[in-house]
Amino acid sequence: MLGLGLEETLLQYLRAVGWSITAAVGFAFGVGIALKVFDWLSTEIDEWEEIKKGNMGVALIFISLIVMVGLLVYKVI
C-alpha cells in the first residue's frame, strides 16, 4: 500500500482545519470569560489602568491567566 488516496488526504486536511478553527474559537471564548471573571473577582484594583501605567506585576498576572486558559483549552480539545 502506497499510503492514503487523494480523497482520504483531503478529508484529513479538512478535519485538521476544522479542529484548528474549533480550538481558536474555544480559546477566544475561554480567554474572554477568564478575564471577565478575574475582573469581577478583583474589585479593589483597575487592572487595565495599572497596565497602562506600566505595572508589570498586573501584566504578568494577565499573561499567566491567558497561558493557563490556553493550556486548558488545548487539553480539552
C-alpha positions, 0 to 999 in steps of 0.5 A: 500500500502506497499510503492514503488516496487523494480523497482520504488526504483531503478529508484529513486536511479538512478535519485538521482545519476544522479542529484548528478553527474549533480550538481558536474559537474555544480559546477566544471564548475561554480567554474572554470569560477568564478575564471577565471573571478575574475582573469581577473577582478583583474589585479593589484594583483597575487592572487595565489602568495599572497596565497602562501605567506600566505595572508589570506585576498586573501584566504578568498576572494577565499573561499567566491567566491567558497561558493557563486558559490556553493550556486548558483549552488545548487539553480539552480539545 
